[in-house]
Amino acid sequence: MSQHLSHSQLKNIAEQFGTPVYVYHAETIKAQYQKLTTAFTGQDVKIFYACKALTNVNILKYIKSLGCNVDCSSINEVKLALHAGFAPANVLYTSNGIAFCEIEEAQSLGVNINIDSLSNLEKFGKKYGHSYPVGIRLRPNIMAGGNLKISTGHDKSKFGIPVNQLSDVLCVIEKHNLHIHTLHIHTGSEIKDVDVFVKGIEVLFDIIPSFKELQVIDLGGGFKVPYKKNDHETDIDLLAQKVGESFADHPNPNGRPLQVWFEPGKFIVSDCGYLITQVNVLKDTGDVTFAGVNSGFNHLIRPMFYDAYHQIENISNPAGEEKHYTVTGNICETDTFAWDRKLNEVREGDYLVFYNAGAYGFEMSSNFNSRFKPAEVLVKDGEALMIRKRDEFDDLLKNQVEVL
């Protein structure tokens, strides 16, 4: 893991801004991005931050300042990226089961577009023909990732056009004289084995000769991040080596060297993030001691959604005797962050910190139970800056139309 903010820094933030609060460390984001750029030095590789992981506009602006590009999964993410100052040429929009009007809007904004269905490819060809270079998202039929819910490349996945429908793709391209700029695949999340990416490249090498104007191979993202102390992240240096070797062994038969794109999201921002909570109540039931905090799956849904693990520390009593606790939230549903977790002795009022909370934490939060979304704080150059205010009661009524 990267260098973390200290317990004292986190406690000071909790006391200054209140809890629950999301905290992001800018220098950790920078370190993660530099791992990628350093590994791929000398290769024609572009990195696009998959911003669905965390879209706070200050995070987008900071990532842009590092020289990174941005990958978007909706037209509103595209607009946020442009608002943050990204040039359209540095914005990638990969559609997924959306109405064609969203693709039309992306085209009007001048960004890079990947299309993931024959239906929308046909519509795009009919309207734009050869005039606007476009990418195609293919489904490689490769199972990868740590959980079926976040695996996207297998043969039952909704994502992309199955590679076995290549003949249909080529018919649409020929019919409308489409300019295919990019071939894109994304197999899933939590990919530790770099050979998964090599398998994806091999799938594409078989079909590259069919695309005479191809300029880019987009291998998606899904790099593994470490959640537990002995976990290991994807070996980016080894990935860079194998990608370089694969393209050296398979030069583009059409003569043009191909640029490679990657779309890491969680890899860039997961480790930068912390969720600081406060213990509301301890409940000893004999078999289980519950530590109930002032948060819930309305703020961090990952443990309930796909059994994600987050390291938790008691930063108020770091030298306390270790005991076992089940850490739960305050939502009126089964709302468990961790079962039978060993923590330094927990007392009511203590601050518990959840690590690796930068990706899909606040981004997937809600106002369930009419509870407020937390504040967000960015720590940059040692200074803690509020980048989103905590909800207030009026926020719960915003956009409601009272007619009774």
Contacts in CASP RR format, 6 or more apart in sequence:
PFRMAT RR
TARGET T0000
AUTHOR 0000-0000-0000
METHOD contacts of the structure
MODEL  1
MSQHLSHSQLKNIAEQFGTPVYVYHAETIKAQYQKLTTAFTGQDVKIFYA
CKALTNVNILKYIKSLGCNVDCSSINEVKLALHAGFAPANVLYTSNGIAF
CEIEEAQSLGVNINIDSLSNLEKFGKKYGHSYPVGIRLRPNIMAGGNLKI
STGHDKSKFGIPVNQLSDVLCVIEKHNLHIHTLHIHTGSEIKDVDVFVKG
IEVLFDIIPSFKELQVIDLGGGFKVPYKKNDHETDIDLLAQKVGESFADH
PNPNGRPLQVWFEPGKFIVSDCGYLITQVNVLKDTGDVTFAGVNSGFNHL
IRPMFYDAYHQIENISNPAGEEKHYTVTGNICETDTFAWDRKLNEVREGD
YLVFYNAGAYGFEMSSNFNSRFKPAEVLVKDGEALMIRKRDEFDDLLKNQ
VEVL
1 226 0 8 1.000
1 271 0 8 1.000
1 355 0 8 1.000
2 28 0 8 1.000
2 31 0 8 1.000
2 32 0 8 1.000
2 271 0 8 1.000
2 272 0 8 1.000
3 27 0 8 1.000
3 28 0 8 1.000
3 31 0 8 1.000
4 25 0 8 1.000
4 28 0 8 1.000
4 355 0 8 1.000
5 23 0 8 1.000
5 25 0 8 1.000
5 274 0 8 1.000
5 379 0 8 1.000
7 313 0 8 1.000
7 315 0 8 1.000
7 318 0 8 1.000
7 353 0 8 1.000
9 379 0 8 1.000
9 382 0 8 1.000
9 384 0 8 1.000
10 23 0 8 1.000
10 274 0 8 1.000
10 276 0 8 1.000
10 315 0 8 1.000
10 351 0 8 1.000
10 353 0 8 1.000
11 315 0 8 1.000
11 316 0 8 1.000
11 351 0 8 1.000
12 384 0 8 1.000
13 21 0 8 1.000
13 23 0 8 1.000
13 276 0 8 1.000
13 377 0 8 1.000
13 379 0 8 1.000
13 384 0 8 1.000
14 21 0 8 1.000
14 276 0 8 1.000
14 278 0 8 1.000
14 351 0 8 1.000
16 384 0 8 1.000
17 375 0 8 1.000
17 377 0 8 1.000
17 384 0 8 1.000
17 386 0 8 1.000
17 390 0 8 1.000
18 375 0 8 1.000
18 390 0 8 1.000
19 276 0 8 1.000
19 277 0 8 1.000
19 278 0 8 1.000
19 294 0 8 1.000
19 295 0 8 1.000
19 351 0 8 1.000
19 374 0 8 1.000
20 275 0 8 1.000
20 276 0 8 1.000
20 277 0 8 1.000
20 278 0 8 1.000
20 293 0 8 1.000
20 294 0 8 1.000
20 295 0 8 1.000
20 299 0 8 1.000
20 374 0 8 1.000
21 275 0 8 1.000
21 276 0 8 1.000
21 374 0 8 1.000
21 375 0 8 1.000
21 376 0 8 1.000
21 377 0 8 1.000
21 390 0 8 1.000
22 273 0 8 1.000
22 274 0 8 1.000
22 275 0 8 1.000
22 357 0 8 1.000
22 358 0 8 1.000
22 361 0 8 1.000
22 362 0 8 1.000
22 374 0 8 1.000
22 375 0 8 1.000
22 376 0 8 1.000
22 377 0 8 1.000
23 273 0 8 1.000
23 274 0 8 1.000
23 275 0 8 1.000
23 276 0 8 1.000
23 376 0 8 1.000
23 377 0 8 1.000
23 378 0 8 1.000
23 379 0 8 1.000
23 384 0 8 1.000
24 54 0 8 1.000
24 56 0 8 1.000
24 59 0 8 1.000
24 269 0 8 1.000
24 272 0 8 1.000
24 273 0 8 1.000
24 274 0 8 1.000
24 358 0 8 1.000
24 376 0 8 1.000
24 377 0 8 1.000
24 378 0 8 1.000
24 379 0 8 1.000
24 387 0 8 1.000
25 272 0 8 1.000
25 273 0 8 1.000
25 274 0 8 1.000
25 379 0 8 1.000
26 62 0 8 1.000
26 272 0 8 1.000
26 378 0 8 1.000
26 379 0 8 1.000
26 380 0 8 1.000
26 381 0 8 1.000
27 380 0 8 1.000
28 271 0 8 1.000
28 272 0 8 1.000
28 273 0 8 1.000
29 59 0 8 1.000
29 62 0 8 1.000
29 63 0 8 1.000
29 66 0 8 1.000
29 268 0 8 1.000
29 269 0 8 1.000
29 272 0 8 1.000
30 66 0 8 1.000
32 267 0 8 1.000
32 268 0 8 1.000
32 269 0 8 1.000
32 271 0 8 1.000
32 272 0 8 1.000
33 47 0 8 1.000
33 49 0 8 1.000
33 63 0 8 1.000
33 66 0 8 1.000
33 68 0 8 1.000
33 268 0 8 1.000
35 236 0 8 1.000
36 47 0 8 1.000
36 236 0 8 1.000
36 262 0 8 1.000
36 264 0 8 1.000
36 267 0 8 1.000
36 268 0 8 1.000
37 47 0 8 1.000
39 236 0 8 1.000
39 237 0 8 1.000
39 239 0 8 1.000
39 240 0 8 1.000
40 47 0 8 1.000
40 240 0 8 1.000
40 243 0 8 1.000
43 240 0 8 1.000
43 243 0 8 1.000
43 244 0 8 1.000
43 260 0 8 1.000
44 257 0 8 1.000
44 258 0 8 1.000
44 259 0 8 1.000
44 260 0 8 1.000
45 240 0 8 1.000
45 243 0 8 1.000
45 259 0 8 1.000
45 260 0 8 1.000
45 261 0 8 1.000
45 262 0 8 1.000
46 69 0 8 1.000
46 259 0 8 1.000
46 260 0 8 1.000
46 261 0 8 1.000
46 262 0 8 1.000
47 68 0 8 1.000
47 69 0 8 1.000
47 261 0 8 1.000
47 262 0 8 1.000
47 264 0 8 1.000
48 68 0 8 1.000
48 69 0 8 1.000
48 70 0 8 1.000
48 71 0 8 1.000
48 92 0 8 1.000
48 261 0 8 1.000
48 262 0 8 1.000
48 263 0 8 1.000
49 63 0 8 1.000
49 68 0 8 1.000
49 69 0 8 1.000
49 70 0 8 1.000
49 71 0 8 1.000
49 263 0 8 1.000
49 264 0 8 1.000
49 265 0 8 1.000
49 268 0 8 1.000
49 269 0 8 1.000
50 71 0 8 1.000
50 73 0 8 1.000
50 221 0 8 1.000
50 263 0 8 1.000
50 264 0 8 1.000
50 265 0 8 1.000
50 266 0 8 1.000
51 60 0 8 1.000
51 63 0 8 1.000
51 70 0 8 1.000
51 71 0 8 1.000
51 72 0 8 1.000
51 77 0 8 1.000
51 80 0 8 1.000
51 81 0 8 1.000
51 265 0 8 1.000
52 72 0 8 1.000
52 73 0 8 1.000
52 74 0 8 1.000
52 77 0 8 1.000
52 265 0 8 1.000
52 360 0 8 1.000
52 363 0 8 1.000
53 265 0 8 1.000
53 266 0 8 1.000
53 268 0 8 1.000
53 269 0 8 1.000
53 270 0 8 1.000
53 358 0 8 1.000
53 359 0 8 1.000
53 360 0 8 1.000
53 363 0 8 1.000
54 269 0 8 1.000
54 358 0 8 1.000
54 359 0 8 1.000
54 360 0 8 1.000
54 361 0 8 1.000
54 362 0 8 1.000
54 363 0 8 1.000
55 77 0 8 1.000
55 80 0 8 1.000
55 363 0 8 1.000
56 362 0 8 1.000
56 376 0 8 1.000
56 378 0 8 1.000
56 387 0 8 1.000
56 388 0 8 1.000
57 80 0 8 1.000
57 83 0 8 1.000
57 84 0 8 1.000
58 378 0 8 1.000
58 385 0 8 1.000
58 387 0 8 1.000
59 269 0 8 1.000
59 378 0 8 1.000
59 387 0 8 1.000
60 70 0 8 1.000
60 80 0 8 1.000
60 81 0 8 1.000
60 84 0 8 1.000
60 86 0 8 1.000
61 84 0 8 1.000
61 85 0 8 1.000
62 378 0 8 1.000
62 380 0 8 1.000
63 70 0 8 1.000
63 268 0 8 1.000
64 70 0 8 1.000
64 84 0 8 1.000
64 85 0 8 1.000
64 86 0 8 1.000
68 268 0 8 1.000
69 86 0 8 1.000
69 90 0 8 1.000
69 91 0 8 1.000
69 92 0 8 1.000
70 81 0 8 1.000
70 84 0 8 1.000
70 86 0 8 1.000
70 90 0 8 1.000
70 91 0 8 1.000
70 92 0 8 1.000
71 92 0 8 1.000
71 94 0 8 1.000
71 263 0 8 1.000
71 265 0 8 1.000
72 78 0 8 1.000
72 80 0 8 1.000
72 81 0 8 1.000
72 91 0 8 1.000
72 92 0 8 1.000
72 93 0 8 1.000
72 94 0 8 1.000
72 111 0 8 1.000
73 93 0 8 1.000
73 94 0 8 1.000
73 96 0 8 1.000
74 98 0 8 1.000
74 102 0 8 1.000
75 93 0 8 1.000
75 98 0 8 1.000
75 102 0 8 1.000
75 105 0 8 1.000
75 106 0 8 1.000
77 93 0 8 1.000
78 91 0 8 1.000
78 93 0 8 1.000
78 106 0 8 1.000
78 109 0 8 1.000
78 111 0 8 1.000
79 109 0 8 1.000
81 91 0 8 1.000
82 88 0 8 1.000
82 91 0 8 1.000
82 109 0 8 1.000
82 111 0 8 1.000
88 109 0 8 1.000
88 110 0 8 1.000
88 111 0 8 1.000
89 110 0 8 1.000
89 111 0 8 1.000
89 112 0 8 1.000
91 109 0 8 1.000
91 111 0 8 1.000
91 112 0 8 1.000
92 111 0 8 1.000
92 112 0 8 1.000
92 113 0 8 1.000
92 114 0 8 1.000
92 218 0 8 1.000
92 261 0 8 1.000
92 263 0 8 1.000
93 106 0 8 1.000
93 111 0 8 1.000
93 112 0 8 1.000
93 113 0 8 1.000
93 114 0 8 1.000
94 113 0 8 1.000
94 114 0 8 1.000
94 116 0 8 1.000
94 137 0 8 1.000
94 184 0 8 1.000
94 186 0 8 1.000
94 263 0 8 1.000
95 102 0 8 1.000
95 103 0 8 1.000
95 106 0 8 1.000
95 113 0 8 1.000
95 114 0 8 1.000
95 115 0 8 1.000
95 116 0 8 1.000
95 117 0 8 1.000
95 120 0 8 1.000
95 137 0 8 1.000
96 116 0 8 1.000
96 158 0 8 1.000
96 159 0 8 1.000
96 160 0 8 1.000
97 116 0 8 1.000
97 117 0 8 1.000
97 120 0 8 1.000
97 158 0 8 1.000
98 120 0 8 1.000
100 120 0 8 1.000
100 123 0 8 1.000
100 124 0 8 1.000
103 113 0 8 1.000
103 115 0 8 1.000
103 120 0 8 1.000
103 123 0 8 1.000
103 124 0 8 1.000
104 127 0 8 1.000
106 113 0 8 1.000
107 113 0 8 1.000
107 128 0 8 1.000
107 132 0 8 1.000
112 135 0 8 1.000
112 181 0 8 1.000
112 182 0 8 1.000
113 124 0 8 1.000
113 132 0 8 1.000
113 134 0 8 1.000
113 135 0 8 1.000
114 134 0 8 1.000
114 135 0 8 1.000
114 136 0 8 1.000
114 137 0 8 1.000
114 182 0 8 1.000
114 184 0 8 1.000
114 218 0 8 1.000
115 121 0 8 1.000
115 124 0 8 1.000
115 134 0 8 1.000
115 135 0 8 1.000
115 136 0 8 1.000
115 137 0 8 1.000
116 136 0 8 1.000
116 137 0 8 1.000
116 159 0 8 1.000
116 160 0 8 1.000
116 161 0 8 1.000
117 160 0 8 1.000
117 161 0 8 1.000
118 161 0 8 1.000
118 165 0 8 1.000
118 168 0 8 1.000
118 169 0 8 1.000
118 172 0 8 1.000
121 136 0 8 1.000
121 161 0 8 1.000
121 169 0 8 1.000
121 172 0 8 1.000
121 178 0 8 1.000
122 172 0 8 1.000
122 176 0 8 1.000
124 132 0 8 1.000
124 134 0 8 1.000
124 176 0 8 1.000
124 178 0 8 1.000
125 172 0 8 1.000
125 175 0 8 1.000
125 176 0 8 1.000
125 178 0 8 1.000
126 176 0 8 1.000
128 134 0 8 1.000
129 176 0 8 1.000
129 177 0 8 1.000
129 178 0 8 1.000
129 179 0 8 1.000
130 176 0 8 1.000
130 177 0 8 1.000
130 178 0 8 1.000
130 179 0 8 1.000
131 179 0 8 1.000
132 179 0 8 1.000
133 179 0 8 1.000
133 180 0 8 1.000
133 181 0 8 1.000
133 182 0 8 1.000
133 213 0 8 1.000
133 215 0 8 1.000
134 178 0 8 1.000
134 179 0 8 1.000
134 180 0 8 1.000
134 181 0 8 1.000
134 182 0 8 1.000
135 180 0 8 1.000
135 181 0 8 1.000
135 182 0 8 1.000
135 183 0 8 1.000
135 184 0 8 1.000
135 216 0 8 1.000
135 218 0 8 1.000
136 161 0 8 1.000
136 169 0 8 1.000
136 180 0 8 1.000
136 182 0 8 1.000
136 183 0 8 1.000
136 184 0 8 1.000
137 159 0 8 1.000
137 160 0 8 1.000
137 161 0 8 1.000
137 184 0 8 1.000
137 185 0 8 1.000
137 186 0 8 1.000
138 160 0 8 1.000
138 161 0 8 1.000
138 162 0 8 1.000
138 163 0 8 1.000
138 183 0 8 1.000
138 184 0 8 1.000
138 185 0 8 1.000
138 203 0 8 1.000
138 204 0 8 1.000
138 207 0 8 1.000
139 153 0 8 1.000
139 155 0 8 1.000
139 157 0 8 1.000
139 159 0 8 1.000
139 160 0 8 1.000
139 161 0 8 1.000
139 162 0 8 1.000
139 163 0 8 1.000
139 185 0 8 1.000
140 153 0 8 1.000
140 163 0 8 1.000
140 185 0 8 1.000
140 187 0 8 1.000
140 199 0 8 1.000
140 200 0 8 1.000
140 203 0 8 1.000
140 204 0 8 1.000
141 153 0 8 1.000
141 154 0 8 1.000
141 155 0 8 1.000
141 162 0 8 1.000
141 163 0 8 1.000
141 164 0 8 1.000
142 153 0 8 1.000
142 154 0 8 1.000
142 187 0 8 1.000
142 196 0 8 1.000
142 199 0 8 1.000
142 200 0 8 1.000
142 203 0 8 1.000
143 151 0 8 1.000
143 153 0 8 1.000
143 154 0 8 1.000
143 187 0 8 1.000
144 151 0 8 1.000
144 153 0 8 1.000
144 154 0 8 1.000
144 187 0 8 1.000
144 188 0 8 1.000
144 191 0 8 1.000
144 193 0 8 1.000
144 196 0 8 1.000
145 151 0 8 1.000
145 187 0 8 1.000
145 188 0 8 1.000
145 189 0 8 1.000
145 190 0 8 1.000
145 191 0 8 1.000
145 196 0 8 1.000
145 222 0 8 1.000
146 189 0 8 1.000
146 190 0 8 1.000
146 191 0 8 1.000
147 189 0 8 1.000
147 190 0 8 1.000
147 306 0 8 1.000
147 307 0 8 1.000
149 305 0 8 1.000
149 306 0 8 1.000
150 188 0 8 1.000
150 189 0 8 1.000
150 190 0 8 1.000
150 306 0 8 1.000
151 157 0 8 1.000
151 187 0 8 1.000
151 188 0 8 1.000
151 189 0 8 1.000
152 159 0 8 1.000
152 186 0 8 1.000
152 187 0 8 1.000
152 188 0 8 1.000
152 189 0 8 1.000
153 159 0 8 1.000
153 185 0 8 1.000
153 186 0 8 1.000
153 187 0 8 1.000
153 188 0 8 1.000
154 187 0 8 1.000
155 162 0 8 1.000
159 186 0 8 1.000
161 168 0 8 1.000
161 169 0 8 1.000
163 203 0 8 1.000
163 207 0 8 1.000
166 207 0 8 1.000
166 210 0 8 1.000
170 210 0 8 1.000
172 178 0 8 1.000
173 180 0 8 1.000
173 211 0 8 1.000
179 213 0 8 1.000
180 211 0 8 1.000
180 213 0 8 1.000
180 214 0 8 1.000
181 213 0 8 1.000
181 214 0 8 1.000
181 215 0 8 1.000
181 216 0 8 1.000
182 214 0 8 1.000
182 215 0 8 1.000
182 216 0 8 1.000
182 217 0 8 1.000
182 218 0 8 1.000
182 261 0 8 1.000
183 204 0 8 1.000
183 207 0 8 1.000
183 208 0 8 1.000
183 211 0 8 1.000
183 214 0 8 1.000
183 216 0 8 1.000
183 217 0 8 1.000
183 218 0 8 1.000
184 218 0 8 1.000
184 220 0 8 1.000
184 261 0 8 1.000
185 200 0 8 1.000
185 203 0 8 1.000
185 204 0 8 1.000
185 218 0 8 1.000
185 219 0 8 1.000
185 220 0 8 1.000
186 218 0 8 1.000
186 219 0 8 1.000
186 220 0 8 1.000
186 221 0 8 1.000
186 222 0 8 1.000
186 263 0 8 1.000
187 196 0 8 1.000
187 197 0 8 1.000
187 200 0 8 1.000
187 220 0 8 1.000
187 222 0 8 1.000
188 221 0 8 1.000
188 222 0 8 1.000
189 221 0 8 1.000
189 222 0 8 1.000
189 266 0 8 1.000
190 222 0 8 1.000
190 224 0 8 1.000
190 225 0 8 1.000
191 197 0 8 1.000
191 221 0 8 1.000
191 222 0 8 1.000
191 223 0 8 1.000
191 224 0 8 1.000
191 234 0 8 1.000
192 224 0 8 1.000
192 232 0 8 1.000
192 233 0 8 1.000
192 234 0 8 1.000
194 234 0 8 1.000
194 235 0 8 1.000
194 238 0 8 1.000
194 239 0 8 1.000
194 242 0 8 1.000
195 242 0 8 1.000
197 219 0 8 1.000
197 239 0 8 1.000
197 242 0 8 1.000
197 243 0 8 1.000
198 242 0 8 1.000
198 243 0 8 1.000
198 246 0 8 1.000
200 219 0 8 1.000
201 217 0 8 1.000
201 219 0 8 1.000
201 243 0 8 1.000
201 246 0 8 1.000
201 247 0 8 1.000
201 250 0 8 1.000
202 246 0 8 1.000
204 217 0 8 1.000
205 246 0 8 1.000
205 250 0 8 1.000
208 214 0 8 1.000
208 217 0 8 1.000
208 252 0 8 1.000
208 253 0 8 1.000
208 254 0 8 1.000
208 258 0 8 1.000
209 253 0 8 1.000
209 254 0 8 1.000
211 254 0 8 1.000
212 254 0 8 1.000
214 252 0 8 1.000
214 254 0 8 1.000
214 256 0 8 1.000
214 258 0 8 1.000
215 256 0 8 1.000
215 258 0 8 1.000
215 259 0 8 1.000
216 258 0 8 1.000
216 259 0 8 1.000
216 260 0 8 1.000
216 261 0 8 1.000
217 258 0 8 1.000
217 259 0 8 1.000
217 260 0 8 1.000
217 261 0 8 1.000
218 260 0 8 1.000
218 261 0 8 1.000
218 262 0 8 1.000
218 263 0 8 1.000
219 243 0 8 1.000
219 260 0 8 1.000
219 261 0 8 1.000
219 262 0 8 1.000
220 261 0 8 1.000
220 262 0 8 1.000
220 263 0 8 1.000
221 262 0 8 1.000
221 263 0 8 1.000
221 264 0 8 1.000
221 265 0 8 1.000
221 267 0 8 1.000
222 234 0 8 1.000
222 264 0 8 1.000
222 265 0 8 1.000
222 266 0 8 1.000
222 267 0 8 1.000
223 233 0 8 1.000
223 234 0 8 1.000
223 236 0 8 1.000
223 239 0 8 1.000
223 264 0 8 1.000
223 266 0 8 1.000
223 267 0 8 1.000
224 231 0 8 1.000
224 232 0 8 1.000
224 233 0 8 1.000
224 234 0 8 1.000
224 267 0 8 1.000
225 231 0 8 1.000
225 233 0 8 1.000
225 266 0 8 1.000
225 267 0 8 1.000
225 270 0 8 1.000
225 271 0 8 1.000
225 356 0 8 1.000
225 359 0 8 1.000
226 232 0 8 1.000
226 233 0 8 1.000
226 271 0 8 1.000
227 308 0 8 1.000
227 309 0 8 1.000
227 310 0 8 1.000
227 311 0 8 1.000
227 355 0 8 1.000
227 356 0 8 1.000
228 309 0 8 1.000
228 311 0 8 1.000
229 311 0 8 1.000
233 267 0 8 1.000
234 267 0 8 1.000
243 260 0 8 1.000
247 258 0 8 1.000
247 260 0 8 1.000
251 257 0 8 1.000
252 258 0 8 1.000
265 359 0 8 1.000
266 359 0 8 1.000
266 360 0 8 1.000
269 358 0 8 1.000
269 359 0 8 1.000
270 356 0 8 1.000
270 357 0 8 1.000
270 358 0 8 1.000
270 359 0 8 1.000
271 355 0 8 1.000
271 356 0 8 1.000
271 358 0 8 1.000
272 358 0 8 1.000
273 355 0 8 1.000
273 356 0 8 1.000
273 357 0 8 1.000
273 358 0 8 1.000
274 353 0 8 1.000
274 354 0 8 1.000
274 355 0 8 1.000
274 357 0 8 1.000
274 358 0 8 1.000
275 295 0 8 1.000
275 299 0 8 1.000
275 300 0 8 1.000
275 310 0 8 1.000
275 353 0 8 1.000
275 354 0 8 1.000
275 357 0 8 1.000
275 361 0 8 1.000
275 374 0 8 1.000
276 315 0 8 1.000
276 351 0 8 1.000
276 352 0 8 1.000
276 353 0 8 1.000
276 354 0 8 1.000
277 293 0 8 1.000
277 294 0 8 1.000
277 295 0 8 1.000
277 351 0 8 1.000
277 352 0 8 1.000
277 353 0 8 1.000
277 354 0 8 1.000
278 293 0 8 1.000
278 294 0 8 1.000
278 349 0 8 1.000
278 350 0 8 1.000
278 351 0 8 1.000
278 352 0 8 1.000
279 291 0 8 1.000
279 292 0 8 1.000
279 293 0 8 1.000
279 294 0 8 1.000
279 346 0 8 1.000
279 347 0 8 1.000
279 348 0 8 1.000
279 349 0 8 1.000
279 350 0 8 1.000
279 351 0 8 1.000
279 352 0 8 1.000
280 292 0 8 1.000
280 293 0 8 1.000
280 294 0 8 1.000
280 330 0 8 1.000
280 348 0 8 1.000
280 349 0 8 1.000
281 290 0 8 1.000
281 292 0 8 1.000
281 348 0 8 1.000
282 289 0 8 1.000
282 290 0 8 1.000
282 291 0 8 1.000
282 292 0 8 1.000
282 346 0 8 1.000
282 347 0 8 1.000
282 348 0 8 1.000
283 289 0 8 1.000
283 290 0 8 1.000
283 292 0 8 1.000
284 290 0 8 1.000
288 326 0 8 1.000
288 340 0 8 1.000
289 323 0 8 1.000
289 324 0 8 1.000
289 325 0 8 1.000
289 326 0 8 1.000
290 325 0 8 1.000
290 326 0 8 1.000
290 327 0 8 1.000
290 328 0 8 1.000
291 325 0 8 1.000
291 326 0 8 1.000
291 327 0 8 1.000
291 328 0 8 1.000
291 343 0 8 1.000
291 346 0 8 1.000
291 352 0 8 1.000
292 327 0 8 1.000
292 328 0 8 1.000
292 329 0 8 1.000
292 330 0 8 1.000
293 327 0 8 1.000
293 328 0 8 1.000
293 329 0 8 1.000
293 330 0 8 1.000
293 337 0 8 1.000
293 352 0 8 1.000
294 329 0 8 1.000
294 330 0 8 1.000
295 329 0 8 1.000
295 330 0 8 1.000
295 374 0 8 1.000
296 329 0 8 1.000
296 330 0 8 1.000
296 331 0 8 1.000
296 335 0 8 1.000
296 337 0 8 1.000
297 303 0 8 1.000
297 304 0 8 1.000
297 305 0 8 1.000
297 329 0 8 1.000
297 331 0 8 1.000
297 333 0 8 1.000
297 335 0 8 1.000
297 368 0 8 1.000
298 331 0 8 1.000
298 365 0 8 1.000
298 366 0 8 1.000
298 367 0 8 1.000
298 368 0 8 1.000
298 369 0 8 1.000
298 371 0 8 1.000
298 373 0 8 1.000
299 361 0 8 1.000
299 362 0 8 1.000
299 365 0 8 1.000
299 373 0 8 1.000
299 374 0 8 1.000
300 310 0 8 1.000
300 337 0 8 1.000
300 354 0 8 1.000
300 357 0 8 1.000
300 361 0 8 1.000
300 365 0 8 1.000
301 360 0 8 1.000
301 361 0 8 1.000
301 364 0 8 1.000
301 365 0 8 1.000
301 366 0 8 1.000
302 308 0 8 1.000
302 310 0 8 1.000
302 360 0 8 1.000
302 361 0 8 1.000
302 364 0 8 1.000
303 309 0 8 1.000
303 310 0 8 1.000
303 336 0 8 1.000
303 337 0 8 1.000
303 338 0 8 1.000
304 334 0 8 1.000
304 335 0 8 1.000
304 336 0 8 1.000
305 364 0 8 1.000
309 338 0 8 1.000
310 337 0 8 1.000
310 338 0 8 1.000
310 354 0 8 1.000
310 355 0 8 1.000
310 356 0 8 1.000
310 357 0 8 1.000
311 354 0 8 1.000
311 355 0 8 1.000
311 356 0 8 1.000
312 327 0 8 1.000
312 337 0 8 1.000
312 338 0 8 1.000
312 341 0 8 1.000
312 343 0 8 1.000
312 352 0 8 1.000
312 353 0 8 1.000
312 354 0 8 1.000
312 355 0 8 1.000
313 343 0 8 1.000
313 344 0 8 1.000
313 352 0 8 1.000
313 353 0 8 1.000
313 355 0 8 1.000
314 320 0 8 1.000
314 343 0 8 1.000
314 344 0 8 1.000
314 345 0 8 1.000
314 346 0 8 1.000
314 350 0 8 1.000
314 351 0 8 1.000
314 352 0 8 1.000
315 350 0 8 1.000
315 351 0 8 1.000
315 352 0 8 1.000
315 353 0 8 1.000
316 347 0 8 1.000
316 349 0 8 1.000
316 350 0 8 1.000
316 351 0 8 1.000
317 344 0 8 1.000
317 345 0 8 1.000
317 346 0 8 1.000
317 347 0 8 1.000
317 350 0 8 1.000
318 344 0 8 1.000
319 344 0 8 1.000
320 344 0 8 1.000
320 345 0 8 1.000
321 344 0 8 1.000
321 345 0 8 1.000
322 342 0 8 1.000
322 343 0 8 1.000
322 344 0 8 1.000
322 345 0 8 1.000
323 342 0 8 1.000
323 343 0 8 1.000
323 344 0 8 1.000
323 345 0 8 1.000
323 346 0 8 1.000
324 340 0 8 1.000
324 341 0 8 1.000
324 342 0 8 1.000
324 343 0 8 1.000
325 338 0 8 1.000
325 340 0 8 1.000
325 341 0 8 1.000
325 343 0 8 1.000
325 346 0 8 1.000
326 336 0 8 1.000
326 338 0 8 1.000
326 339 0 8 1.000
326 340 0 8 1.000
326 341 0 8 1.000
327 336 0 8 1.000
327 337 0 8 1.000
327 338 0 8 1.000
327 341 0 8 1.000
327 343 0 8 1.000
327 352 0 8 1.000
328 335 0 8 1.000
328 336 0 8 1.000
328 337 0 8 1.000
329 335 0 8 1.000
329 336 0 8 1.000
329 337 0 8 1.000
330 371 0 8 1.000
331 368 0 8 1.000
331 369 0 8 1.000
331 371 0 8 1.000
332 369 0 8 1.000
337 354 0 8 1.000
343 352 0 8 1.000
346 352 0 8 1.000
362 373 0 8 1.000
362 374 0 8 1.000
362 376 0 8 1.000
362 388 0 8 1.000
365 373 0 8 1.000
365 374 0 8 1.000
366 373 0 8 1.000
367 373 0 8 1.000
367 391 0 8 1.000
367 395 0 8 1.000
367 396 0 8 1.000
370 396 0 8 1.000
372 390 0 8 1.000
372 391 0 8 1.000
372 392 0 8 1.000
372 395 0 8 1.000
372 396 0 8 1.000
373 390 0 8 1.000
373 391 0 8 1.000
373 395 0 8 1.000
374 390 0 8 1.000
374 391 0 8 1.000
375 386 0 8 1.000
375 388 0 8 1.000
375 389 0 8 1.000
375 390 0 8 1.000
376 386 0 8 1.000
376 387 0 8 1.000
376 388 0 8 1.000
377 384 0 8 1.000
377 385 0 8 1.000
377 386 0 8 1.000
377 387 0 8 1.000
378 384 0 8 1.000
378 385 0 8 1.000
378 387 0 8 1.000
379 385 0 8 1.000
END
